[in-house]
């Protein structure tokens, strides 16, 4: 998934994961997107400061 596809899916209320079901893409109240570890709550930005996706596009998926 591209960055825009990920953001659009999250905005539509879909559950997007990275690499496994343990990592979920979330959006905070300020409109920032993060990859959150569901087991310990730690987060990393969806993108780096340069705007590059943190992770491979093919590792993101929508959980149905």
One Martini backbone bead per residue (centre of mass of N, CA, C, O) as a GRO file, in nm:
protein
   64
    1UNK     BB    1   0.100   0.035   0.018
    2UNK     BB    2   0.052   0.350   0.017
    3UNK     BB    3   0.038   0.626   0.194
    4UNK     BB    4  -0.241   0.716   0.088
    5UNK     BB    5  -0.388   0.445   0.127
    6UNK     BB    6  -0.349   0.430   0.429
    7UNK     BB    7  -0.484   0.698   0.512
    8UNK     BB    8  -0.758   0.646   0.382
    9UNK     BB    9  -0.829   0.389   0.538
   10UNK     BB   10  -0.817   0.513   0.820
   11UNK     BB   11  -1.027   0.742   0.762
   12UNK     BB   12  -1.250   0.502   0.698
   13UNK     BB   13  -1.199   0.282   0.947
   14UNK     BB   14  -0.975   0.105   0.881
   15UNK     BB   15  -0.758  -0.170   0.938
   16UNK     BB   16  -0.411  -0.118   0.959
   17UNK     BB   17  -0.122  -0.311   0.887
   18UNK     BB   18   0.215  -0.414   0.990
   19UNK     BB   19   0.345  -0.736   0.915
   20UNK     BB   20   0.119  -0.758   1.152
   21UNK     BB   21  -0.129  -0.765   1.398
   22UNK     BB   22   0.064  -0.595   1.607
   23UNK     BB   23   0.057  -0.361   1.379
   24UNK     BB   24  -0.094  -0.036   1.388
   25UNK     BB   25  -0.256   0.210   1.221
   26UNK     BB   26  -0.272   0.547   1.337
   27UNK     BB   27  -0.468   0.837   1.449
   28UNK     BB   28  -0.449   1.131   1.584
   29UNK     BB   29  -0.589   1.433   1.700
   30UNK     BB   30  -0.364   1.588   1.497
   31UNK     BB   31  -0.322   1.395   1.225
   32UNK     BB   32  -0.126   1.169   1.298
   33UNK     BB   33   0.075   0.897   1.191
   34UNK     BB   34   0.101   0.555   1.317
   35UNK     BB   35   0.290   0.284   1.447
   36UNK     BB   36   0.143   0.037   1.657
   37UNK     BB   37   0.203  -0.151   1.933
   38UNK     BB   38  -0.025  -0.365   2.089
   39UNK     BB   39   0.158  -0.487   2.331
   40UNK     BB   40   0.305  -0.179   2.433
   41UNK     BB   41   0.233   0.113   2.273
   42UNK     BB   42   0.437   0.171   2.075
   43UNK     BB   43   0.573   0.429   1.850
   44UNK     BB   44   0.583   0.516   1.499
   45UNK     BB   45   0.608   0.669   1.231
   46UNK     BB   46   0.492   0.631   0.917
   47UNK     BB   47   0.709   0.849   0.872
   48UNK     BB   48   0.967   1.015   0.805
   49UNK     BB   49   1.103   1.327   0.790
   50UNK     BB   50   1.129   1.285   0.464
   51UNK     BB   51   0.853   1.094   0.390
   52UNK     BB   52   0.923   0.806   0.434
   53UNK     BB   53   0.831   0.498   0.463
   54UNK     BB   54   0.792   0.285   0.746
   55UNK     BB   55   0.836   0.055   0.536
   56UNK     BB   56   0.696  -0.166   0.330
   57UNK     BB   57   0.437  -0.161   0.122
   58UNK     BB   58   0.385  -0.483   0.124
   59UNK     BB   59   0.340  -0.482   0.461
   60UNK     BB   60   0.066  -0.358   0.412
   61UNK     BB   61  -0.271  -0.406   0.559
   62UNK     BB   62  -0.602  -0.505   0.560
   63UNK     BB   63  -0.827  -0.575   0.818
   64UNK     BB   64  -1.124  -0.799   0.807
   0.00000   0.00000   0.00000
